[in-house]
C-alpha cells in the first residue's frame, strides 16, 4: 500500500495561530511559530523561578535542576545533563527499548495497555540502566511518582510521596556531588511523561485498527517527527518577562506570565503547508516541540531513539483496539491514560 494518512485534528483546547493575546485569568498566550521561536531564544523571557527546600526533597530537586535554574546557574547545570547524555548511544537505547518491548509483548497474551506496560516503564528502565542507577526498575517506579508531582498545584499527599521517591532515587543514583545527582534524576523525570506521551500519541495515530492495513513502509523516526508536530506530548511551556518587551506586534510588560503554545505554533499555516495533513519527512519542518535556544531539550535524539525502539516493535506486532482515547489532566502535557492494543 502507499503511505496515506488522515489529517490529525488539533486537540481540544488548542488555540488558532494569531498575535500574542492577553486575558487577566491566564496571562499572555503566544501561538504563532515565529513568535514562539523568538520568545524561546530571547533572554528577556525567563523560566519562572521555583522555591527550594531541604536537601533530598522534591523542592530541593526542582531548585537544583537545569530546567528551573536562573540564567546565572543554567549553563553549568545543563552541562551536567549534556555530559551524561553524551555517554549514551542513541542506537543502543533504541535497540534495548525494542528488546524490552518485545519481552513485554511475549508475556502479554492477547491484549496489552501500552501506557501502563510500556510507555513509561520501558524508556525509564533503559535510561536508568544506561545512566548507572543501581536498580533501574525501582528507579523507574520512583521517577513516575516524582514526575506526577513535578509541576505546581499538587496536593500535600502527592508532595510527601514525591519526597519519599526522591529519597529512593538518591539511594540508587551513582555517587557524585549533590547537584550532579539532582540533574541525573531531573533528566529521568523530564523523560518520563514526555516520552510516554509521545509513545501513546504515536501508537494512537500509527497503529492500524482491526481489519485495517498495516501502517505502511515509512520509517518510524519520520512518523514520530510528524506526531511531535501535530499531537505533541508537551503542549506548551511557561516564561516570565524580565523586562518590558515587544513580541509579535504586542507590548508585554515586565513580569508578564507567558505561555508559549507549541501545539498551535506547530500548526501555523504560515510555516506548514496544509498544517493538519500528516506528512512524514516534511523538509525543513521547523518543529518547536523540543524547544529552541539555550534551553532547548538536550535529549531530543535520545527520546526519539527510545520511542522508536518501542514503536518499531508495536508497529510490527500490534493493532489498536477501538476504545476512545482519554488524557491525564495536566495544564501543559498530553499523556494518554490508557491505550489498549491486541498483540500478534
C-alpha positions in Angstrom: 0.0 0.0 0.0 1.0 3.6 -0.2 1.5 5.6 3.0 -1.7 7.6 3.1 -2.5 9.2 6.4 -5.7 11.1 7.5 -5.5 14.6 8.8 -4.9 14.9 12.5 -7.3 17.4 14.1 -6.0 19.7 16.8 -6.5 18.5 20.4 -9.3 20.1 22.4 -8.1 23.5 23.7 -5.5 24.1 21.0 -5.8 27.8 20.0 -5.6 29.1 16.5 -2.5 31.0 15.5 -2.6 34.7 15.9 -0.8 37.6 17.5 0.0 37.3 21.2 -3.2 37.6 23.2 -3.8 38.5 26.9 -6.5 37.6 29.4 -6.3 38.5 33.1 -7.1 35.0 34.2 -4.4 33.3 32.2 -1.8 35.9 31.2 -0.3 36.0 27.7 -0.6 33.2 25.1 1.9 33.1 22.2 0.7 30.9 19.3 2.5 31.8 16.1 5.6 29.9 15.1 7.8 33.0 14.7 6.7 34.5 18.0 7.2 31.3 19.9 10.7 30.8 18.5 11.5 34.4 19.2 10.4 34.1 22.8 12.4 30.8 23.3 15.6 32.5 22.1 15.2 35.9 23.8 16.7 36.0 27.3 14.0 38.5 28.3 11.6 35.5 28.5 12.8 33.6 31.5 11.8 30.3 33.1 9.7 31.0 36.3 11.8 30.8 39.5 10.9 27.9 41.9 11.4 27.8 45.6 14.0 25.5 47.2 13.6 23.1 50.1 15.5 20.8 52.4 18.1 18.5 50.7 16.7 15.3 49.4 13.1 16.7 48.9 11.2 17.4 45.7 11.5 21.1 46.3 15.3 20.7 46.6 15.3 18.7 43.3 13.3 21.3 41.4 15.5 24.1 42.6 18.7 22.2 41.6 17.9 21.0 38.1 18.8 23.0 34.9 15.2 23.2 33.8 14.2 25.6 36.5 17.5 27.3 37.0 18.1 31.0 36.8 20.2 32.3 33.9 23.2 32.6 36.1 23.1 28.8 37.0 21.6 27.3 33.9 24.7 26.8 31.8 26.7 24.8 34.4 23.7 22.7 35.3 22.8 22.0 31.7 26.4 20.9 31.1 25.9 18.1 33.7 22.9 16.8 31.6 24.7 17.2 28.3 27.7 15.3 29.7 25.5 12.4 31.0 23.7 12.2 27.6 27.0 12.3 25.6 28.0 9.0 27.1 24.8 7.3 25.8 24.5 5.9 22.3 21.0 6.6 20.9 21.2 3.5 18.7 21.9 1.4 21.8 18.9 3.0 23.6 16.7 2.1 20.6 17.8 -1.5 20.5 17.4 -2.0 24.2 14.0 -0.4 24.2 13.0 -2.7 21.3 14.3 -5.7 23.2 12.4 -4.9 26.4 9.2 -4.1 24.4 9.4 -7.5 22.7 9.8 -9.2 26.0 6.8 -7.5 27.4 4.7 -8.4 24.4 5.8 -12.0 24.6 4.3 -12.2 28.1 1.2 -10.2 27.4 -1.2 -12.7 25.9 -3.8 -11.3 23.6 -4.1 -7.7 24.8 -2.0 -5.1 26.5 -2.3 -1.5 27.8 0.6 0.4 26.1 0.6 3.2 28.7 0.8 1.0 31.8 3.1 -1.7 30.5 5.4 0.1 28.0 5.2 3.8 27.5 6.6 4.9 30.9 8.3 1.7 32.1 10.5 0.8 29.1 12.1 4.2 28.4 12.8 4.8 32.1 14.2 1.3 32.7 16.5 1.7 29.7 17.6 5.2 30.5 18.1 4.5 34.2 20.2 1.4 33.5 22.4 3.2 31.0 22.9 6.1 33.4 24.2 3.7 36.0 21.4 3.6 38.5 21.7 0.5 40.8 18.1 -0.7 40.4 16.5 0.6 37.1 13.1 -1.0 37.8 12.7 0.6 41.2 14.1 3.9 39.8 11.5 3.9 37.0 8.7 3.5 39.6 10.1 6.3 41.8 10.6 8.6 38.8 6.9 8.3 37.8 5.9 9.4 41.3 8.2 12.4 41.2 7.0 13.3 37.7 3.4 13.3 38.9 4.3 16.0 41.4 6.9 17.9 39.5 4.7 20.7 38.4 2.9 23.2 40.7 -0.6 22.6 42.0 -0.3 19.1 43.5 -1.7 18.3 47.0 0.3 17.7 50.1 -0.1 13.9 50.0 1.4 13.8 46.5 4.3 16.0 47.6 5.0 13.7 50.5 5.0 10.6 48.2 7.3 12.5 45.9 9.7 13.4 48.7 10.0 9.7 49.5 10.5 8.9 45.8 13.3 11.4 45.6 15.0 9.7 48.6 14.6 6.3 46.8 16.3 7.7 43.7 19.2 9.3 45.6 19.8 5.8 47.1 20.3 4.2 43.7 21.9 7.0 41.6 25.7 6.8 41.2 27.7 8.7 43.9 28.5 12.2 42.8 28.1 15.8 44.0 24.6 16.6 45.1 23.9 18.9 42.1 25.1 16.2 39.7 22.9 13.6 41.2 19.9 16.0 41.2 20.4 16.7 37.5 20.7 13.0 36.6 17.4 12.5 38.4 15.9 15.5 36.7 16.9 14.0 33.3 14.9 10.9 34.1 11.9 13.0 35.3 12.0 15.1 32.2 11.9 12.0 30.1 9.1 10.3 31.9 5.8 11.9 30.9 7.1 13.5 27.7 8.4 10.2 26.2 5.3 8.3 27.4 3.1 10.9 25.9 4.9 10.6 22.5 4.7 6.8 22.5 0.9 7.0 23.4 0.2 9.5 20.7 2.2 7.7 18.1 0.5 4.3 18.9 -2.9 6.0 18.7 -2.2 7.5 15.3 0.1 5.0 13.7 -1.1 1.5 14.7 -3.7 0.0 12.4 -7.2 -0.7 13.7 -8.7 -4.2 13.5 -9.2 -5.1 9.8 -7.1 -2.2 8.6 -3.9 -2.2 6.6 -0.5 -2.0 8.4 0.9 1.5 8.8 3.0 1.3 5.7 6.7 1.4 5.0 7.5 4.8 6.3 10.3 4.8 8.8 9.3 5.2 12.5 11.6 8.3 13.2 9.9 10.2 10.3 6.5 9.3 11.6 7.4 10.3 15.1 8.5 13.7 13.9 5.0 14.4 12.4 3.4 13.1 15.6 5.5 15.5 17.6 4.4 18.3 15.3 0.6 17.5 15.1 0.0 15.9 18.5 2.9 17.0 20.8 3.1 15.5 24.3 4.4 18.8 25.5 1.7 21.3 24.5 3.3 24.4 26.0 5.9 25.9 28.2 5.9 28.9 30.6 8.0 32.0 30.7 8.0 35.3 32.6 9.3 38.6 31.1 12.3 40.0 32.9 11.5 43.5 31.5 9.1 45.1 29.1 9.4 43.6 25.6 7.7 43.8 22.2 6.7 40.5 20.7 4.6 39.8 17.6 3.4 43.4 17.4 2.3 43.5 21.1 3.9 45.2 24.1 4.3 42.8 27.0 5.0 44.5 30.4 7.7 43.3 32.8 6.7 40.3 35.0 4.2 39.1 32.4 3.2 35.5 32.7 3.6 33.9 29.2 2.5 30.6 27.9 4.3 29.5 24.6 1.9 27.2 22.8 3.8 24.6 20.8 0.6 22.8 19.8 -0.6 26.0 18.0 2.8 27.0 16.6 3.4 23.6 15.1 0.2 24.1 13.0 1.0 27.6 11.9 -0.3 27.8 8.3 2.3 30.5 7.5 5.0 27.9 8.1 3.4 24.5 7.3 1.6 23.9 4.0 -1.7 22.0 4.8 -0.8 22.1 8.5 -3.3 19.4 9.6 -2.0 17.0 7.0 0.2 14.1 8.3 3.2 14.2 6.0 6.2 12.3 7.3 9.5 13.6 6.1 8.5 17.3 5.7 11.5 19.2 4.6 12.6 22.0 7.0 9.5 21.5 9.1 10.8 23.8 11.9 9.5 21.6 14.8 9.3 23.5 18.1 8.2 20.7 20.5 11.7 20.2 21.8 12.1 24.0 22.3 14.9 26.1 20.9 17.8 28.3 22.0 19.8 27.8 25.2 17.0 25.9 26.9 16.1 23.6 24.0 15.9 19.9 25.1 19.4 18.4 25.1 18.0 14.8 24.9 15.8 15.0 21.8 17.8 12.4 19.9 17.7 10.1 22.9 14.0 10.5 23.5 13.3 9.8 19.8 15.6 6.7 19.9 13.7 5.3 23.0 10.3 6.0 21.4 11.5 4.5 18.1 12.6 1.3 19.8 9.1 0.8 21.4 7.2 1.9 18.3 9.1 -0.3 15.9 8.0 -3.4 17.8 4.4 -2.2 18.3 4.1 -1.5 14.6 5.3 -5.0 13.8 3.2 -6.9 16.3 0.2 -4.9 17.5 -3.1 -3.4 16.4 -5.2 -0.7 18.1 -8.5 -1.6 19.7 -11.3 0.9 19.1 -11.5 2.3 22.6 -11.6 6.1 22.8 -8.5 7.9 23.9 -8.6 10.0 27.1 -5.7 12.0 28.5 -4.4 12.6 32.0 -5.4 16.1 33.4 -2.4 18.4 33.0 -2.0 22.1 32.0 0.9 21.6 29.6 1.3 17.9 28.9 -0.8 15.4 26.9 -0.3 11.8 28.1 -2.9 9.2 27.4 -4.4 7.4 30.4 -4.8 4.0 28.7 -4.2 2.7 25.2 -5.2 -0.9 24.6 -3.7 -3.0 21.7 -4.1 -6.5 20.5 -0.8 -8.5 20.3 0.1 -10.8 17.4 
